[in-house]
Structure formats: C-alpha cells, structure tokens
Amino acid sequence: MGLLSAFLDLFSRRYHALDSIAAATAGRVELVGAIETLEEDEALLCPLTGEPAVIVRYLGRARGVSAPEGFFGDGQDIIIRAHQGRDFLIRDETGAAMIQVRAGDDLIALHGRMLETHGFALHAETDYLAPGERVVVRGVVTRRDAGAPHRRAPHLVTIRADSVERV
C-alpha cells in the first residue's frame, strides 16, 4: 500500500498535518513553527518599511490614464504583484526545519522603478513575514538529515515550500 499512497501523493495536493518537525520524514507535509533567519544570508528588507523579513509580498497600483483623480479601478490601471523570499528555518520544541522558498524579484529595485515611473500616483502595499512570527508551511520534504555538527543549530529536515502563511 505504501507504493500506491506515494503515487497518489505525487498527483494530489494533499498535505499531511504534522504535530512536530521531528515527525516530518517524506512526502507533502504541513508544519507550524517560529521563523528564524539564516545567518549566512544577507538580510531581506521590506521596501516600504525597511523591516527585516523572510518573505515580502508586494502590490503596486498606479491609476489608469482615464480614471478621475483619486479613483482606482479603471481598466487601464497598472497593477504589479511580486514577491521576494529568502530561505529560513522554522523551529518547534522538537527541532528545526530548513524552508526553501522561491527567491522572486528584487522588490527594492522594483519599487524604485515604480516610484520613478508613477511618482505620487503610485499606491503600494506590502505584506511580509518577519523573524519570530509563527507560520504554517506547506511543502515537500526534499531531504531528511541531522545537519552538520559545526552548525549553530542543525536542522532535521529540508522542505521546499509551496505556501507559507501566518498562523
């Protein structure tokens, strides 16, 4: 039955909710833990607030040419959605998991170009996940190991994230 369930997991988006990081061994998992940054990565900053983050979601809107002053919603509005992320750890009482995320765009450069192009007509918003926040991670276990002994805090498992959300 293990081969059949592994085959079905390959084609389904079903995640197995686990109560601890130590229980993550293989397949699609859902874990909860607190975010910690990796020391070797350069800091990711929110382009609007300058706060440190591991994932930033950006929405920039500029009014369309035919919209009245102060109104959004014209069919010619310029809407830019982007994200940027850095790999990070989540930790619970049983250990740590390395979370791999898509790098995305350079949001500081993107926001600078949007400001340069649209000036005060730009309306920008960000949502970011910061160190210390508790998140739920859904993804695929790509490696299970004890980490290297010379690391500050070895991680038990590596997960390629499909989604990361606040708890």
Secondary structure as GFF3:
##gff-version 3
##sequence-region A 1 167
A	DSSP	alpha_helix	2	11	.	.	.	ID=ss1
A	DSSP	beta_strand	16	17	.	.	.	ID=ss2
A	DSSP	three_ten_helix	21	23	.	.	.	ID=ss3
A	DSSP	beta_strand	28	37	.	.	.	ID=ss4
A	DSSP	beta_strand	44	45	.	.	.	ID=ss5
A	DSSP	beta_strand	52	53	.	.	.	ID=ss6
A	DSSP	beta_strand	55	62	.	.	.	ID=ss7
A	DSSP	beta_strand	78	85	.	.	.	ID=ss8
A	DSSP	beta_strand	88	92	.	.	.	ID=ss9
A	DSSP	beta_strand	95	100	.	.	.	ID=ss10
A	DSSP	alpha_helix	107	118	.	.	.	ID=ss11
A	DSSP	three_ten_helix	119	121	.	.	.	ID=ss12
A	DSSP	beta_strand	122	129	.	.	.	ID=ss13
A	DSSP	beta_strand	134	144	.	.	.	ID=ss14
A	DSSP	beta_strand	157	166	.	.	.	ID=ss15
###
